[in-house]
């Protein structure tokens, strides 16, 4: 099979980024609902930012394990920070 070049490669990369964004949105919605909306919003938002950061720095692998790990590790911290910011 030939190596992709030019507009074909560009459209493939763009399509992959769009799919990654949709997966990230789906994870955000699912984990927000999982956390009973109010308690799940800020931890899910923090996990989204962490996954985007890992993607930008090139340290990313699969989205779901990284998202889940950060969500669980920082659930309390994110909620405490959000309460402090609301006051």
Secondary structure, DSSP 8 states (H G I E B T S, - for coil): -----HHHHHHHHHHHHHHHHHHHHHHHHHHHHHTTTTTTHHHHHHHHHHHHHHHHHT----HHHHHHHHHHHTHHHHHHHHHHHH-
